[in-house]
Amino acid sequence: MRKLFGTDGIRGTANSEPITAVTALAVAQAAGLEFQRSDPHHLVVVGKDTRLSGYLLESALTAGFVSVGMDVVLLGPLPTPAVAMLTRSLRADLGVVISASHNPYQDNGIKLFGPDGYKLSDAAEQAIEARMARGTDGELAPSERLGQVQRLEDQLGRYIEFVKNSFPRGLRLDGLKIVVDCANGAAYRVAPTVFYELGAEVVPVAVEPDGFNINRDCGATAPGKLCQAVLDHGADLGIALDGDADRMVMADERGRLVDGDQILGLIAHSWREAGILKGGGIVGTVMANLGLERYLAGLGLELLRTPVGDRYVVERMREGGYNLGGEQSGHIVLSDYTTTGDGLIAALQVLAVLVQDGGKASQVTRVFEPLPQVLKNVPLGDAGASGDALGDAAVREAVAAGERALGQGGRLLIRKSGTEPVVRVMGEGEDEKTVGEVVENIARTIARTIAKAAG
């Protein structure tokens, strides 16, 4: 079992274990030793988002890699998918992203990519943890073989051109006014540039990071700011990214949210019509709305579900030969172009359909009617108190009652988050009021159980 790594790398409160300089250095040393090739030239690329703590972790990781003889290329603030792309482009042994994605600035994390640009497998992460447990005695590089450090100067331009090349040739965004909410995160420079250079009138939002305001009341996890900005500026649509720009949601011209499920349905239909959708379906997660599954079935397409986490979506896509997958939260993976979720490339696929259709965003992006779905997060107590909460008799009874109330047309999903200290309670069914009552009852029962265990 992995102890440090979760569903998306290592994550926690900055400057507290495991997100400390000491642990970051140890992770870098272990990962560097694990991924060194036989070639004497060893290279790792390191990118980050805009959190203040990024400086702390960047320095510690750099020191760790250098100490085991790896050269380090620092990319500065750059989206996660850009780091994945540059890992392959620069033929690096390893790629590293310092980010806690959609979490607030107090958190940070470490994501690792292999030389193929894909996130590491569970087995690879376990191997890194095993090396950390053994220590590095006798494996540090001699002084004459320490790694060197440099900064890449054209990383922004490389990624901008990479993203633009995913947009169909011959199409332009001329005449479209687009609000782009960058969450004060890693894409604050590249995202507005991409849409501007393709011809759009761009209204940039949340593009003034200060180390503390990443994801704060903005971006994909707080889309109210985007929806209001679309209305205020009379825009044709809006695009909101999260802190590291690997997820994206949209707003139509009426200021209504367009989530990842609608985006997946739209792209699936478009690619099916164009004859480029592979595998006879798409890959989603257990969170995908039943409305999406029914819509795809009407197109003769299958929805394969995985555990929550874009890495699991990608693994299933690779296993089955699918080229489209993603999550309701806005992680959209287009494997013809990328190895991980990429908010900008996904947005351009939607915009391509919008340009070709010529209709309004509200007409084009609403491809199915979602079933009522309610999600509630229950904060966890200390590790001991929360460990058995989901197995408590009162919680089990609340879940059973909820399943009876929802009937065969509904479903429940209760799980601990792999990225935040919460239990997520999701309910879905035909009647919104019933779904809301069921979710509220279960969440309240879990909260009471955690509080009782904490004393």
N, C-alpha and C positions, 0 to 999 in steps of 0.2 A: 504494500500500500504506500502511495505517496503521502508524505507528510507536509512538504512545503508547497508543492504545486497543486493548484485547483483546476477549475474548468478553463481558465484562461491565464495560465502562468502563475506567478507568485504575486499575491496581493495582500495589502494590509495598511495600517496607519503608518505614515512616514516617520522614520526615526524611532520606531518601536519594532520589535521582532515580529515577523521576519524581514521587515523592510528597513534594515539598518545597513550602514556602511560595512560592518563586519560580515554580515551574511551575504551582502552583494559581492564583496570581494571573494568570498568562498565559492559562491555560485559561479562566478566568472572563471576562477581557477579550475573548478571541476568540469564546467562545460567546455572550457578551452582544451583541456586535456582529452576529454571525451570525443571532441570533434576535429582534432588535428588530423590532417591527412599525412600520408607518407612524404609528400612534397615538403621540402624545407621551408617553403613560403606559406605561412599560416596567417589568415586574415579574418577579422570580424568587423562588421559594421554596426554602429550603435546610433539609434535615433531616440527621440523622446518627444513628449508633449510639452506643455507650457507650465507645468507645476513648479513651484519654487524648489521642492525637494528633488527635482530632476538633476540639479547641479550636484547634490550630495551623492546620488546613486551613480551618475555618469562618471564621476571621479573614481569611486570605489570599484566599479566594474572595469574601468580602463586599467586601473592598477592591477587588478586580478588577471586580466588577459595578458598584459605586458609581462607579468611575472612568470607566466608559463610559455613565453616566447611567441605570442601572437601579436601581429601588427593590428592596430586599431584605426578605423576610419570613423571619425565623428561626423554625424549628419546634422546635429542640432534638431530643433523642432520640425518634425516631419510626420505625416500620417503613417499609421501602421502598415497599410498596404504598400506605401512607397518604400519602406524599409525592406519588406518582403521582396519587392521587385529588384531593389538595388543589391540585395544579398545574392540573387542569381546573376544580375548584370555584371557585378564586380567579381564574380566567381569566388565569393567568400566562403569560408568554412562554416560561418555562423552569422546570424543576424539577431540583434537585440533591440527590443523596444522598451523604453522606460515609460510606463503609462499605467494608469488605473482606469483607462477608458472613460466610462460614463460616471465614475464615482466623483465625489467632491475633492477639492484640492488637498484636503488633509490626508487622503489615501494616495498610494502610489503602487506600482507593480513592475514586474520584470517578465516580459514575454520573449521567448526564444524561437527562432526559425532555423531550420536546417539549411544546408547548402542548396537544396531544391526550392527554397522559398516557402515551404510548408511549415506550419507549427509542429513542434516536436510531438511524437507519439508518447503515450503513457510509458512505454518501455524505455524510451530515451530519457524521459524525466526521472524515472526510477533509477536509471544508471547514473545520472548526475547526482542524485541524492546519495547513492551508495558511495560514490567517490568522495563526496563531502564528508560522509561518516568515517571513511578511512583516513582522510587527511591527505596532505600533499608531500609528506616527507620523501625526499629524494627525487621528486618530480619537477621541482621548480627549475626554470632555465638558468644556465650559468650566465654570469654577467655579460659575456660577449654575445649572448644570443637572446637578450631581452628584446621584446617587441618594440616597435616604434609607433608613434601616434601622429596622425595628420587629420586635417579637416577637408572634406570634399567641398569644393567651391560651387559646383554647378548642380547640386542635388535637386534644387527646386525646379530648374529648367528641365532636367531629365524627367522628372515625374510629371510635370505639366504636359510635356509632349507625349509621354506614354499614355496618359489619360485621354488626351485629345484624339489620339490615334484609334481609340476604341469607338469613336463616334462615326456613324456611317459616312463614307465619302460622298460628297455632293450635297450633304445637308448642312444647314446653318441655323443658328438661333436668332437671326435677325427679326426684329419686331416683337420679341418676347421680353417682358420685364420680369425679372426673377429676383426674389429675395433670397439671399444666401446667409444662413445663420451658422457661423463657424464655431459656436460654443466657447469662444475665447480659447480655442484649443490648437491642435497641431496643424490644422489646415487653414489657419487664419490668413496666410499669404497665398497659398496655391489655389484654394477653391474659387475665390472671386476672379482670379486671373483666368482660370480654365473657361468659365462661362463667358467672360468678357471677350476673350480671344476667339470664341466661336460665334460671336456676334450679338450676344444678349445685352440688354441694359441691366446692369447688376446693382442691386441695393444690398450692400454688405451690412450684416448685423453681427454683433459680438465678435469683433475682430481687433480688440484691444486687450490682449492678455496682460495681466500684471503679476502672474504667479499664484494668485489667490482666487480669481474669478472664473476659472475653467468650469464649465457645466452649471454655473450658478444662475438659475432662473433663465436658462437659455439652452439651445441645442436640442438634440433629438430626444432627450429625456425630459425636457420641459418645453414642449412645442407650443405652448400658449403664446410665447413671445413671437414665434414665427407666424402663427395664424393671424395675430393682431397686426403684425407688420405688413402682411400681404394686403389686408383690408386698408390699412392706413395709406399705403403707397399705390393702391389700385393695381397691384401686380397680377400677372397672369398665373403665377404659382410661386410657391416657396419651397426651399430645400433646407433642411436642418441636419447638421452632422453632429456626432458626439465628440468627446474630447480628443480621441485619436483618429477620428474620421473613418473608422471601419464600419460604421453603421449610418443609416440615413432614413429619415422620414420626410414626407412632403405635406404641403397644404395646397388645396386648390384655390381658385380665384375667389371663392366664397369664404375662405378661411377655415375650411373643414379639413381635418387631419386625414392623411393618406398613409396607412401604416405598412409594415413590411409584407403582410399577407396580400394586400391589394397590389402592391408592387410586384410580388412574385406571380400573382395571377395574370397581371398585365403582360409581363415579359414572357411568361409561359405561352400565352395565347399568341403573342407576336412572333415568337421564335417557332412555334408550331406551324403557323401560317407560312413562315419563310422557309420551313423545312430544315431548320438548323438546331432544333431541340433534340437532344440526345437522351436515350434511355427510356423513352416512352413515358416520361413523367418528371417530377422534380422531387428534391429532398427538402423536407421541413423538419420541425421539431414537434415534441408533444404539445407545445403551446399553440401551434397553428390552429386557426379557427376552423370549425367544422364547415363553415360556409365556403372556405377555400377548397376544402376536400371535395365538397359536392360540386363546386364549379368546375374543378379539374376533371372530375368524373364525367361531367357533361361534355367535356372536350375529348373524352377517351384517354385521359391522362391519369396517372397514378400519383398519389402523394405518399412518399415514404417518410415515416417519422423517426427521429432520433432523440436521444436526450438533449436537453438544452445546452447550447454551446456551439459556436460556429465551427470549432475544430471537429466536433462529431459529425456535423453536416458535411464538412469537407471529406472526412474519412469515408463516409457512406457514398458520396459522389464518386470518389476515386475507385471504390470497390465495384460500383455498379455501372460506371461509364456515363454518369449524368453530368450535364454541363450547367445546370441551374439548381440552386438551392439557397436556403436562407432561413431567417427567423422573423417572426412577427415584430420584433424589436427594431428591425431595420438592417440587420446583417444580411447582405445579399451577396452571394458568391457566384461569380460568372467565370467558370473555369476556362473558358476560351481565352480569357484575358488575364485572370488573376489567380493567385493561390490562396487568397483569404478574402474576407469581406472588404469591399471597397465602395464607400459611399458615393464618391464622385463618378465612378464608372457605372454604377447602378443608376444614378440620376440621369446620366446621359442616355442610357437605354430607354428610360421612360420618356425623356425629352424627344428622342428620335421618333417614338410612336406618336407623340403629341404633334410634332411638326408634320409628319406624314398624314395624320388624320385631319389636321386642320381645325379640330373642334376645341372646345374649352376643356381645361383640366378637369373640371367637375364631371364632364361627360366621359372623358377618356379614362380617368384613373379609378372610377368606381365600377369595377368589373363584376362584383358579386355583393350580395347583401349578407353581412356577417351575422352570425347568431349572437345574441347577447352574451357577453363574456365579462366577468368581473374578476379583478386581481387585487388582492390585499396582502401587504407585507406585514409580518409580525416580527418585531425586533427580538433577537435572541438574548437570553440572559447570559450568565457565565457558562463556560463550557460544560460544567457538571450539571447545571440546572437544565440546560437545553438539550443535553444529549439524548434523553429518553422521552422528550415531550411528545413526539409523534407516536410513540408506542403506548402512551398512557390510555387507560381504559376509557376515561371520559372523552378523550380526543377520538378514539376509535368509534365510540358510540355516536358522536357528533357527525363523523364522516359517514357512517352507515345511514344515519337519518337523512343526511344530505343527499346521498345517492338515491334513497327511496323517493325523496321529494322531487328530484330532477328527472327520475324515470329513465327509460331507455334512450330517450332523445337527448340526454345531457351527459355531462361527465365532470369529474373532479380531478384536479391535479394538485397535490400538496408535496412540497419538496423544500429542502434547505438550499438556499442560493449558494452557488460556488464562487460568487464574487463579492457578496455583501453579507453581513451578519444578520440575516433575516430568514424567516420561513415564508415562502410564497404560497398563498392559497388561491388557486384559480378555479372558478366554476363556470360552466357553460351550459346553456339550455335554451329552450324555446321561449320561456317567459322570463323577462328581465327582472321582475320583482322577486320571483321565486329564487332566481340565481343569486341576487344580492342578499337575500335573507339567509340562504344556505351558507354563503361565503362568510358573512358577518358572524354567524353562529359558530362556525368552525374556528375562525380567527380568534374570536373572543375566548373560546374554550382553550385553545393553544396558549394564549396569553396568560390566562389564569393558571394553567398548569406550570408554565415557566415561572411565574411569580411565586407559586406555592413551593416549587422545588428550591427556589432561591432563598426561601425562608423569610 
